[in-house]
């Protein structure tokens, strides 16, 4: 728990930087737009309709949409910007709707009286209509505040640090302490900000100037802190550093720490890690130079990016063609293979497999119509699953997509009968699962390879040299032990990476 609490100041500050700035911009946009919609009646339905459509998009999907859109516009597509834009859009509807509603419910007699004493439209708005509508508008701001703080936890997969780092990494590494700290901190922040906005409303309505001053002062201090820390980070971002990417599972967290530690040790340069990136987000970020290095898998590139057949393929040939494709098409440097494969595989409870005499995927075919299969979020949409299904003629009674961190437990507990496992996952042995042999070679080889951006090779060739010293140093058993130390042993990915690197550096 102490390790998680040590991370809290940084994660909380990053969360504030996204949520508070997005909320401020959302208020700045929504209130004038609401006033305009209330004045020009034909605008009301189109404006509210568009805001409502945006609100119906799931939060994570809205943030993910920002990535390709920004990339197409040649803007930073991971990190702060996509999260900020997504949160601004998500914050608009409650404030916009309440502004329109608040202005529409004002007694027309009061407006007419203001007109009768000679007030201009602007004076009527500022002195009469807006003050009367303010309680309703503040109610919308309160709703938007809670929504924005909650949604900001979803910024992690697009590369923006937030309290969501606790939740995403904690779920993947089965670290309940991390999940609890993230959830409690996010809830506390949302309630605190909501409480401050509520005090502003009460102070305004009841003319309690002391309460109003305290609430506004507290909010001003939070915004001052946010502005100072954000400005300092923007200045620091201009300084040279190496950014390592990591996808959303335990092995990637460990490997990213190993890459960062190795480069810092060998070059003396600072190396940071961007965790829990989506698979395509990581690749696109590397291609555009927004991250410098990460570990991917030859089979993923072969099937997903190169769109090659996933049938029986020579392992070394795949590596050669993948390297040529990445170099020629995208300018990406394949530093080398780490020495192990982490392939997709079908796995099931050993006791069940033995009872049904299933050792190979082909043995599974006759039993599949009565069984269920679970896969990670991507698996059932990937070329590998289509190849397995078509090669073996598999047809399951049910298929369920689930979080990878829950998939193994679901198999062990009998919630599903078969899962799309990762071959180096330590939980396979820990939970007594059996990997079924791919006897018809439907799944391609999945060598773990270090990929580096053209930017890193051009500006810091010494970092590439440092990474080359990792080539061939991790075999499958070593990776499984490291994964198990995190997933079952409760160690942090950073601690496991440090042990590995210390042993590596001691070697002559």
Beta strands, then each sheet from edge to edge (+ up, - down):
strand 1: 242-245
strand 2: 271-274
strand 3: 293-297
strand 4: 333-341
strand 5: 344-349
strand 6: 372-375
strand 7: 398-401
strand 8: 418-422
strand 9: 433-435
strand 10: 447-452
sheet 1: 1+ 2+
sheet 2: 3+ 10- 4+
sheet 3: 7+ 6+ 8+ 5- 9+
end
